[in-house]
Amino acid sequence: LPQRGAASHALAMRVQWERARRRWFVVTDEGPAAELIAHLRPFGWRTRLLTVGPGRYIVELVRSLE
């Protein structure tokens, strides 16, 4: 992600191909995070919103096969 040391595509491929199954979260679904999500969609990933307060949420990246 910009100024964070990782391109959205490279980070998406790390999420996709990592052997260990773990939960992945992003704090927004806009901007660079939207690019990350878009790179994962062709591999069957989707998003799930988890409420953390009134009008606030985090986004979980979920494999559609789970």
N, C-alpha and C positions, 0 to 999 in steps of 0.2 A: 504494500500500500504506500502511497506517496509519503515520503519523509519518514517512513517506518522500516525501510530496508527490504521490502518484498513486493514484487509485482503481483497484481491480483491473480493473473493466470498461474504463476508459479505457486502461489499459496493455495489456489484451488486444486492444483495437481497434487500438492502435498496432502491435502485433505482427502482427495479421491483415492490415492494409491497407498496411503499409510496402512500398514498391516494390522496394527493394533486398533481394535474398535473402541472409539471413544466418542464422547459427545462434543460437538463443536457449536460455538455460539458467536454471534456478532451483535453489536449493540445498535445497529441500524440496518435498514435495507435500502439505503440510498447511497449515492456517490460511489466511491471505490468498493464499498461492500456490495453494492448492487452488481458491479462487474464480477466480483468473486462468485456471487450467487448465480449469475448468468453462465459463467464457465462450468458450474457444477450441474446445471439443469439437464444437459444432454446425457449425463451419466445417471439420471434418475433421482437426483436430489431434489428435495422440496424444503420449504421453510415452515416453521411452526412458531407462532408468537406465544411467548410466555409472559404473562402480566407480572410486573414487579411493583406496581403501585398504581394509583389513580392516573390513567392516561399514559402510563409508562410501561414499556415492555422491552424484552430482549428477544433476539431471533435465534432459534435453534435451527441448525442445518441438519436435515434428517434424510437418510437414504430411503427412497420410496419402497425398497424391498423389505424394510424392517417392520 
